[in-house]
Amino acid sequence: MNPQPPELWQDLLKTKVEAPPGPATATALDRDPPPDAEAAGPERDHGIIRLVDNYQAIIRQRALYYPVAYRFGRELGRGRQGVVFVGYRHGARGCLTRHALKLFDPGIYGTVKKYWTDMGRIASQISRLQSVNSPNLVGRDVYEEANGIGYVQMEAIDGMDIHYLLYGDHFEKVRRRSSVQEWAHYADAIFRFEEGRVRIQPGIALYIMRQTLRGLEAPHDAGFVHCAVKPSNITLARLGYVKLVDYGRANMVDERITFLLGSPLYMAPEVHRRERYLAQSDIFSVGLVGLEMLRGEPLLKAQKLTETDLLQFKMELAGKLPSLLPAHVRRNADFVALLAKMLAPAPEQRFASAEDAESGDHGLALLHKQLTILGKDTEYDRELEDYLSKLYAVPAIGATGPAPEGVMA
């Protein structure tokens, strides 16, 4: 254990730093809402102001000194909940290990009590989910606090999230590093460049959706709903496999909703209505992500839609799929029908479980069988691994600066 240096302790108590801005790509509808309405009001106790100062000082110092020492590398993601860094853990006898650290921002809470109550929920959740393992789910090791600021140590993933896959600046980089034949292959096997946008090929989109559903099976079986399935929380690791990250907002299955969790754009209708969190709520979100990959653009672009507008749109979404999907997807009636089932307005009309949606008799596995029969099936993980190998070099220990590396805030 490394003691807290006195000079940093004083700095953490006294220094006030302006909160950094959120990601440039975030929209008002894609930000997690505050857990408590009072957070936005003028009345905040002195304790929460002190915690905010401590939180901002840790971000500025890019280091933690208690209960163990972490040196921060690159920033992985930033959202309303907090910031995620690569953290190099300095253990005994020179042991240096690499993790992802998510620091939870107290600034969205009205009081210290409310912040620490929610941190208690997260700590309890990690204890219960410790034994939940899946190759498609990011590993979360421990919850700790430094100067009252809660943080979680997680598995660090090299790769990119689906939001960056769709809208990032990697295309030209990979094209320059590829032969003409290689780039033509990527443009046929992974992407469709058409109508001024980048769409994901149906086979790749199907692979990502199936892997995401597999990642949901384990927490669902343990009694938890992810509550925040969206493109930035689905990552492609550099070996081509898919991992679902950031279930810090997970809630118990069938738990009554007291405040909104996750991003409104990707919420199921019953969540908007403040009913209960269900496994089918996550399945609806996976359907929305799949639809966005196939379209190559967000389902809704307007930033000033009310929650009532969002709910009405989603209640009618399944029936409007033919007009929303590209022609090459509409030609596969089974694919359209499966998406419609995932996006059904009523939870009981959707698949009963993530496993049923992924590998059931009428689930997404059926479409992969069709691709195999047509000779269009491929090793999707290998295709993605090859593409990512063109983009990323092995990061050096201590590298800094922004880079899409999978675990997002």
N, C-alpha and C positions, 0 to 999 in steps of 0.2 A: 504494500500500500504506500502510495506516495503522498506526503503531507502537502497541504495547500500552502503555497508560498504566500507569506504575509503581504507582499506588495500587490499580488494579484487579488487577494482577498479584499484589500482596501479598494482596489480598482472596481471590483465587482459590486461593492456596496455604494460607491460614490458616482461612478461614471454613468452618464446618461447619453444614449446614442439613439439617433433617429432610426425608426424601424425601416428596414430595407424594403423596396417595392417588391410586389409579387412578380411572377413570370409574365413576360410581355405577351405570351400567347393566351393567357387566361382571360376568360370572359366573366361577366357578372353571374351568368347562369352556371358556370363551371367551377365556382368556388364553393367550398363547404360553408354552409351558414353557421353563424355563431351558435354554440350550444345553449346560450341563454340570452334572451333579448336585452337584459340589463347591461350586457357587455358593451352595447352601443350607446348607452346613456351616459350622462355626465357624472353620475354618482358612482365612484369607484373607491374602495377603501385604500388606505395607505399601504397595506400589505401587498395588494396586487400590483401597485405601482412599483414597490421594491422588487417584486418578482420579475416584472417586465424589465426593470433595469438590469437585474442579474442575467436574464435570458439574453438581452441584447449585448451585454458585455461578453458572454460566452461566445456568441456568434462573431463578435469583433476580434476576440482573442484567438479564435479558432483552436481552442484547446480545453480539455477538462483535466483537473488534477486530483479529483476525489470522486469515488473511492479508488479508482485506478486512473492512470494517466492515459489520455488519448491525444494524439496529435491529428488535427484535421487536415485532410487532403482536399480533393476537389469537392465542390458542391454538386450533389446529385439531383436535388429537386427542392422546390419551395412552394408551399401552399398555405392555406389559412391555418391549418393545424400546426405548422412549424416548418423546420428546415431539416433536410437530410444531407449528411456529409459522408464521404469516406473517412473512416476513423482508424488510425493506426494505434493499436493498443500496446502499450509498453508494459510487458509483464516482467516477472522476475528473471534474473540472469540473462538479460538481453533478449528475451522472447518478444518478437514483434509480429503481431497478427493483424490482419486486415478485415474490417467489418464495415457495415453501414450503420450510422448513428442517426436516429431521428430524435430531435429535440422538440418538445411540445411547448408551444407559445402560450403563456398565461394571458396574453393581451386580449384574447377573445372571451375571457371570462370576467364576470363582474366582481368577484371576490376571491380571496385566497381559498376560502372553504370550498367554493364551487370548483376551482381548479384542482385542488388536491383530492376532492371527492371523485372527479373524473379520472385523475391519475390512479386512484385506488381501483377504479373499475378496470382500467387498462392493465394494472399489475395483476389483478385477479384473473383477468382474461388470459394473460400470458401463462400464468400458473396452470390454468385448465387446459390450454392448448399446447403445452410443452410436449405432450406425447403424440400430438397430431402431426404426422409426417406425410408428405407427398412430394414426388419429384416435380410437381407443377405448382408448388406453394413455397414461397420464400420462408426460410428458417428464421425464427425469432428466438433469441437466447434469453435475455434478461431485461428486466426493468430496473432502473436505478435513478437516483436524484443527485444533483450537485447544486448546492446553494438553493435548494428548494425547487430546482428546475427538473422536471421529469424527462427522461430520455430512454430510448430502447435501443439495445444493440441487436443488429440483425445481420443476416447473411448479405454480403456484398455481391452484386451481380454485374458482370461486364456484358454490355449489349445496348439495346435501345428499347424504348417503349413503343407501343403501337401508334401513339400520337406522333412521335418523331418519325416513325416509319412512313406515315401518311403525309406529313406536312414538313418534315425536316429538310435540311440543306445537304443531305448526303448523296443525292443522285448524281450531281456533277462530279463530286469527288470520286465516286466509284466508277463512273464512266471514264474518267481520265486514267484510272488505274487498270482498266480492262481492255482487252482486245476487242475488235469489232464484233467478233463471234461471241465473246463472253457477254458483252453488253446486250446484244440481240437476244441471247438466251435469257438474261434477267428480265428483259422487257416482254418476254413471252411466258416465262414460267412463274414469275412473282408479281409483276406489275402489268397494268394496262394504261398506257399514256394516251389519253383520248379526251376530247372536248375540253382541253385546257386544264385537266386535273389528273391526278394519279390515283388509280383505283387498284385494289388488291385483287389478284386473280381468284376466282371462286374456290379453287382447290386449296390455295394458301389460306384464304379467309376461313374456310371450313376447318382446316388443320388448327388454326389459332383458336377458333371457337371451341373445338373439341378439347384441346389441351386446357383451356380456361375452365371448362366445365369439370374436367378431371381435378383441377386444382380446388374447385368448390366442394367436391364430394367429401373430402376429409373434414373440413370445418362443419359442413352441414350434418354429417354423421355425429359430430361431437356436440351438436345442438346450437351452432352459431350461424348467423347470416353475415356475409361479408359487408354488405351495405354501401360499398364504394367501388363497384365494378365499373370501370371506365377505361378509355384507351391509355391514359397515362399510368394506370395501375396494372397493365398487362405488359410484361417485358419479354423480349426475345433475347435469350442468352447467346453468347458468341458461338456456342456449339449447336445453335438452331432450335433448342427446346424452349418451351413457353413456361413462364412462371408468373403466378398471380401474387402481387405484392400489396403491402399497406392495408392490413385489416385491423388497424388501430381504431376504426369506428365500428367494428363488428358488434352485433347484439345477439341476444338469445333468440332462437327460433320461437315464434309465436309471442314475442314480447310486445306489449302495447307501446305505441310510439308516443313519446312525450315531447321530443323535439327532433327536427329533421337531421339526418346524417347523410353524408355523401354529397354528390353534385346533382342539383335539380334536373339537369339535362338528361341524366341517365337513371333517374328514379322510376320505379314502377308506380302505376296509378294508386295502389293501396297505400303506398308510402306518402304520396301527396295528400291522401285523405286522412292521414294520421291514424290508420287502423292498426295493423300488426305487421311485424317483420316476418316474412316467410321465405322458405327456400325458393319458391317461385318468384319472389321479388328479385333475387340475383339472376335467375334465368331470364327474366324480362330484360335486365341490364345487358346480359350477354347478347341477346338478340339485337339490342340497339347498337352495340359495338360492331356486331357482324354487318348490320345494315350500313353503318358508316364506312366500314372497310370496302364494301361492295360499291358504294356510291362515290367514294373518294372525296367526300365533303361532309361537314356536320349536318345533322338532320334539320336543325334549326339554327339560323345565323343571327336572328334578332336578339339583342341583348336586353331589351326592355319588356319582354313578354312576362306577364304575370303568372303566378302559379296556376291560376284558374285556366289561363290559355294553354299552359303546358299539359295540364290534366286533360283538357278537352281534346287536344291534339293526340295524345296517347290513347285515349279511349277509342278514337277512330282510326288509329294507325294501321292495325292489322288489315282492315278492309281497303286501305289505300296503297298497299304494297305494290301492286302492279304498276301504278303510276309513278312510284318512287324509285323502282329498281331499274338498272340499265337493261337494254334489250337482251343482251347475252345471258343475263340471269333469269329474266322473265321466261325464256324459252324452256327452262327447267321447272316444270310445274311442281315437282316434289320439293325442290329447294324453296320455292315461294310458299308452299303449304307449311313446311317446317318452320320457316321464319314467322309465318302468321300464327302458328301455335305457340311459339315462344313469346310473341308479342300480343297475345290475347289479352283483352282488357281485364277479364276476371281471372284471378289466380287459379281457380279450379279448372279453367279451360286450358291452362298451360300444362307442360309436362309435370308429372308428379314429383320428380327429383332431377338433380343434375345428372345422375347416372342414367336415368331414363332418357333424358334429352340427348345425352352423348352416345350411348351404346345400346339403347333399347331397340325393340323391334321396329319402331317407327321414328327413331332418333337420327342424329346426324351421321351415324355410321352407315346408314342406308345409302346416303349420297356418295360416300367413299367407295362403296361396293359398285355403284354405277360408274364412277370414274375408272375403276379397275377394269370393268367389263369393256368400257370404251377405249381402253389403252391410254387414258389420260392421267392415270394415277402416277405419282412419283414420290421420291423420298423427300418430303417437304422440309424436314429438319436439315438434310444435307444441302438443299438449295439455299436455305436461309443462312446456314453456316458458311457456305461459300461466299455469299454476298457480304456478310458481316466481316469475313476475313479480309476482304478488299478495303474495308473502311477503317478497321481498328488495328492498331498495333498494341502489343502488351504494355499496359501502363506501368511506368516506373514508380517505385516506392517514393512517396513524397510528392508526386506530381500534383500540381494545383491548376486551378482554372476550370471553367465549366465544361462538362462533357456529358452526353446522354449515357448514363451507365446503369439504368434499369430501376433502381429503387427510388420511387418518387414520393414527394411529400403529399 
